[in-house]
């Protein structure tokens, strides 16, 4: 294992490309080359595509030509590179693999400090790996440490995983220990999306507790009941919409606790609708570029004028105080103890800050503030779930995090495919991301792979697809979430639930590894050597068997 410390004097003039690493410094470059490696691309935030790019293949595109606001999601901030036949881009923790041999690059500058996020540029034609950092606006001095990279080789999947665990340690998992080894729960999003109200949520709670379903029947270390998007007045106005939720939220959280669930709530603290009350009262809080235009954070037809929503200027002390007051209400007044923080990548989008500095410093300050409450006012522990979060800056503060795109009640999403959008909500792509981040589970994050589906209503997934999603989530994730209406479960749902429980019972004590063998085919193997299997995303099957 080799630590590569990068100092300011390595910088090329007027850009943030730091030195160039030649493969023959680490491996036999005659045998192991960038152009004959399978390259895992890691991703800079939760919704980035994560898979292995095979030799001769091009990385999935990171931009969308038709809806340019979406480019803020996937393109590494301030990046000077684009994927091509010769260039593959990865971030934070990436590797090259030749059969069972790994060469791993891990940016570790935020394990014991605060340094800029790193992008690795794999050049197939030059057989090199370059390092690019997101540091615009920072004032460096000669000799300053600008990055720390751990580079190591491993002879197997499990050796690779063990070395990652040693590098990142276990300390950052302490904040979520109270959830136990296998938390599970229900969330409102994938059944109702934003069309929720108080009566609907209470009815779902009643059904979840009063019927036999995959959550009520399961043996989980803790159980969560999460209210998702749709409860708030507006994006940026994080008070309850009284037309939908006339009752005080503290009454609802009390009912959730009484039924044996941890009350959870979704919010997106770093983004804002320009039409919101907060935005109209404090227009200076919205981040602008150097031309005075608002910095777009993304596109959603439900949010913002013309679907565009924006960033807050996190350099402003009054904005940080505002965010802190929101969390005070959510946790101390309302009593929520499981907080999903979404669209966090927006805090890394650069602009003309009121206080000039680098975005990674502002992001870290804001994230530390909004995750600083570890208990409610009556001493009950609090956990945070990251989503849409920059991995490298978040793992210390959000060890429980989504590690893939949103899933979907359909295997493929034709409209988003037509737009050629690789951050799309889709069950297929969600599974690909979960498999791509398998090495990260319980080494860097408690991986949240998103929900499983059991329902027949409003769902076109086949039984094989539902079983595959549930199996992959359980083997390579640390949280098991569900979003169906439990009150509508009929005989097919009950039979499928039992099949999922049978799978969990058989394999739950095993640790599994994975190797991608082609674009949609993966080998699965247990650390004990007892089991082997295959995931085939073309036929949508997960097949497991005992080794002979």
Secondary structure as GFF3:
##gff-version 3
##sequence-region A 1 548
A	DSSP	beta_strand	2	7	.	.	.	ID=ss1
A	DSSP	three_ten_helix	8	10	.	.	.	ID=ss2
A	DSSP	beta_strand	17	22	.	.	.	ID=ss3
A	DSSP	three_ten_helix	23	25	.	.	.	ID=ss4
A	DSSP	three_ten_helix	34	36	.	.	.	ID=ss5
A	DSSP	beta_strand	38	40	.	.	.	ID=ss6
A	DSSP	beta_strand	52	53	.	.	.	ID=ss7
A	DSSP	three_ten_helix	68	70	.	.	.	ID=ss8
A	DSSP	alpha_helix	71	74	.	.	.	ID=ss9
A	DSSP	beta_strand	87	91	.	.	.	ID=ss10
A	DSSP	beta_strand	93	98	.	.	.	ID=ss11
A	DSSP	beta_strand	101	107	.	.	.	ID=ss12
A	DSSP	beta_strand	118	123	.	.	.	ID=ss13
A	DSSP	beta_strand	128	133	.	.	.	ID=ss14
A	DSSP	beta_strand	145	154	.	.	.	ID=ss15
A	DSSP	alpha_helix	157	168	.	.	.	ID=ss16
A	DSSP	three_ten_helix	171	179	.	.	.	ID=ss17
A	DSSP	beta_strand	183	187	.	.	.	ID=ss18
A	DSSP	alpha_helix	189	192	.	.	.	ID=ss19
A	DSSP	alpha_helix	198	210	.	.	.	ID=ss20
A	DSSP	beta_strand	223	227	.	.	.	ID=ss21
A	DSSP	beta_strand	232	234	.	.	.	ID=ss22
A	DSSP	beta_strand	237	240	.	.	.	ID=ss23
A	DSSP	alpha_helix	249	258	.	.	.	ID=ss24
A	DSSP	beta_strand	262	267	.	.	.	ID=ss25
A	DSSP	beta_strand	271	272	.	.	.	ID=ss26
A	DSSP	alpha_helix	277	281	.	.	.	ID=ss27
A	DSSP	three_ten_helix	283	285	.	.	.	ID=ss28
A	DSSP	beta_strand	296	300	.	.	.	ID=ss29
A	DSSP	beta_strand	303	311	.	.	.	ID=ss30
A	DSSP	alpha_helix	317	327	.	.	.	ID=ss31
A	DSSP	pi_helix	328	333	.	.	.	ID=ss32
A	DSSP	beta_strand	338	341	.	.	.	ID=ss33
A	DSSP	three_ten_helix	344	348	.	.	.	ID=ss34
A	DSSP	alpha_helix	359	370	.	.	.	ID=ss35
A	DSSP	beta_strand	383	386	.	.	.	ID=ss36
A	DSSP	alpha_helix	391	394	.	.	.	ID=ss37
A	DSSP	beta_strand	400	402	.	.	.	ID=ss38
A	DSSP	alpha_helix	414	418	.	.	.	ID=ss39
A	DSSP	alpha_helix	427	436	.	.	.	ID=ss40
A	DSSP	three_ten_helix	438	440	.	.	.	ID=ss41
A	DSSP	beta_strand	446	452	.	.	.	ID=ss42
A	DSSP	alpha_helix	463	476	.	.	.	ID=ss43
A	DSSP	beta_strand	479	482	.	.	.	ID=ss44
A	DSSP	three_ten_helix	486	488	.	.	.	ID=ss45
A	DSSP	alpha_helix	491	507	.	.	.	ID=ss46
A	DSSP	beta_strand	512	518	.	.	.	ID=ss47
A	DSSP	beta_strand	521	526	.	.	.	ID=ss48
A	DSSP	beta_strand	531	536	.	.	.	ID=ss49
A	DSSP	beta_strand	541	546	.	.	.	ID=ss50
###
